[in-house]
Amino acid sequence: MENRNLQEHKWMPKSEFVPFLGDDEKLDKKQIGKIELFEAGLKNEIKRSDPLDFAIKKIVRMALAAEFSPSFVKSKGADEMIETITKGIVTDNTLRKQALFIVDKFAQ
C-alpha cells in the first residue's frame, strides 16, 4: 500500500468576512446593498443584553437573509445550518473576535 503524506490545509476566504470594516476591497452596488441590508437588520436585532451565542446566531441569520433572501432563513433546514455556522464561529477565536466587534458596533 502506498504511503501518502497528508497535509493540513487552512481554508482562506476569497474576501474579508466583514468588508464593511475595511477599505481594501472595491464593492459593487449589489454588494453594497446587501451590506446596507445586513447592517440595518443588525441595528434592529442585536441587543447588548443578548448572550454571545444568541447575538452570533442573529448575525448569521441576518447575513444569510441579506445574501440570499429573508425567505431563505425561514426555509426547511435553515435553523440547523444557522446553528452549525454559529457553533463554528463561537469555537473559532478569529471569527469570535470578529463577531464581538460586530456586536459592539451594532448592539443597542
MODELLER restraints for C-alpha pairs under 7 A, 6 or more apart:
rsr = mdl.restraints
at = mdl.atoms
rsr.add(forms.Gaussian(group=physical.xy_distance, feature=features.Distance(at['CA:34:A'], at['CA:66:A']), mean=5.23, stdev=0.5))
rsr.add(forms.Gaussian(group=physical.xy_distance, feature=features.Distance(at['CA:34:A'], at['CA:67:A']), mean=6.23, stdev=0.5))
rsr.add(forms.Gaussian(group=physical.xy_distance, feature=features.Distance(at['CA:37:A'], at['CA:66:A']), mean=5.94, stdev=0.5))
rsr.add(forms.Gaussian(group=physical.xy_distance, feature=features.Distance(at['CA:38:A'], at['CA:62:A']), mean=5.84, stdev=0.5))
rsr.add(forms.Gaussian(group=physical.xy_distance, feature=features.Distance(at['CA:38:A'], at['CA:63:A']), mean=5.91, stdev=0.5))
rsr.add(forms.Gaussian(group=physical.xy_distance, feature=features.Distance(at['CA:38:A'], at['CA:66:A']), mean=5.51, stdev=0.5))
rsr.add(forms.Gaussian(group=physical.xy_distance, feature=features.Distance(at['CA:41:A'], at['CA:62:A']), mean=6.39, stdev=0.5))
rsr.add(forms.Gaussian(group=physical.xy_distance, feature=features.Distance(at['CA:42:A'], at['CA:59:A']), mean=6.84, stdev=0.5))
rsr.add(forms.Gaussian(group=physical.xy_distance, feature=features.Distance(at['CA:42:A'], at['CA:62:A']), mean=6.98, stdev=0.5))
rsr.add(forms.Gaussian(group=physical.xy_distance, feature=features.Distance(at['CA:42:A'], at['CA:106:A']), mean=6.07, stdev=0.5))
rsr.add(forms.Gaussian(group=physical.xy_distance, feature=features.Distance(at['CA:43:A'], at['CA:106:A']), mean=5.19, stdev=0.5))
rsr.add(forms.Gaussian(group=physical.xy_distance, feature=features.Distance(at['CA:43:A'], at['CA:107:A']), mean=6.35, stdev=0.5))
rsr.add(forms.Gaussian(group=physical.xy_distance, feature=features.Distance(at['CA:46:A'], at['CA:55:A']), mean=6.09, stdev=0.5))
rsr.add(forms.Gaussian(group=physical.xy_distance, feature=features.Distance(at['CA:46:A'], at['CA:58:A']), mean=6.97, stdev=0.5))
rsr.add(forms.Gaussian(group=physical.xy_distance, feature=features.Distance(at['CA:46:A'], at['CA:103:A']), mean=6.95, stdev=0.5))
rsr.add(forms.Gaussian(group=physical.xy_distance, feature=features.Distance(at['CA:46:A'], at['CA:106:A']), mean=6.75, stdev=0.5))
rsr.add(forms.Gaussian(group=physical.xy_distance, feature=features.Distance(at['CA:46:A'], at['CA:107:A']), mean=4.85, stdev=0.5))
rsr.add(forms.Gaussian(group=physical.xy_distance, feature=features.Distance(at['CA:46:A'], at['CA:108:A']), mean=6.74, stdev=0.5))
rsr.add(forms.Gaussian(group=physical.xy_distance, feature=features.Distance(at['CA:47:A'], at['CA:107:A']), mean=4.77, stdev=0.5))
rsr.add(forms.Gaussian(group=physical.xy_distance, feature=features.Distance(at['CA:47:A'], at['CA:108:A']), mean=5.06, stdev=0.5))
rsr.add(forms.Gaussian(group=physical.xy_distance, feature=features.Distance(at['CA:48:A'], at['CA:107:A']), mean=5.22, stdev=0.5))
rsr.add(forms.Gaussian(group=physical.xy_distance, feature=features.Distance(at['CA:48:A'], at['CA:108:A']), mean=5.72, stdev=0.5))
rsr.add(forms.Gaussian(group=physical.xy_distance, feature=features.Distance(at['CA:53:A'], at['CA:90:A']), mean=6.78, stdev=0.5))
rsr.add(forms.Gaussian(group=physical.xy_distance, feature=features.Distance(at['CA:56:A'], at['CA:86:A']), mean=6.13, stdev=0.5))
rsr.add(forms.Gaussian(group=physical.xy_distance, feature=features.Distance(at['CA:56:A'], at['CA:99:A']), mean=6.45, stdev=0.5))
rsr.add(forms.Gaussian(group=physical.xy_distance, feature=features.Distance(at['CA:57:A'], at['CA:82:A']), mean=6.71, stdev=0.5))
rsr.add(forms.Gaussian(group=physical.xy_distance, feature=features.Distance(at['CA:57:A'], at['CA:86:A']), mean=5.54, stdev=0.5))
rsr.add(forms.Gaussian(group=physical.xy_distance, feature=features.Distance(at['CA:60:A'], at['CA:82:A']), mean=6.41, stdev=0.5))
rsr.add(forms.Gaussian(group=physical.xy_distance, feature=features.Distance(at['CA:60:A'], at['CA:86:A']), mean=6.78, stdev=0.5))
rsr.add(forms.Gaussian(group=physical.xy_distance, feature=features.Distance(at['CA:61:A'], at['CA:73:A']), mean=6.43, stdev=0.5))
rsr.add(forms.Gaussian(group=physical.xy_distance, feature=features.Distance(at['CA:61:A'], at['CA:82:A']), mean=6.54, stdev=0.5))
rsr.add(forms.Gaussian(group=physical.xy_distance, feature=features.Distance(at['CA:64:A'], at['CA:73:A']), mean=6.63, stdev=0.5))
rsr.add(forms.Gaussian(group=physical.xy_distance, feature=features.Distance(at['CA:65:A'], at['CA:72:A']), mean=6.45, stdev=0.5))
rsr.add(forms.Gaussian(group=physical.xy_distance, feature=features.Distance(at['CA:65:A'], at['CA:73:A']), mean=6.05, stdev=0.5))
rsr.add(forms.Gaussian(group=physical.xy_distance, feature=features.Distance(at['CA:89:A'], at['CA:95:A']), mean=5.19, stdev=0.5))
rsr.add(forms.Gaussian(group=physical.xy_distance, feature=features.Distance(at['CA:89:A'], at['CA:96:A']), mean=5.43, stdev=0.5))
rsr.add(forms.Gaussian(group=physical.xy_distance, feature=features.Distance(at['CA:90:A'], at['CA:96:A']), mean=5.32, stdev=0.5))
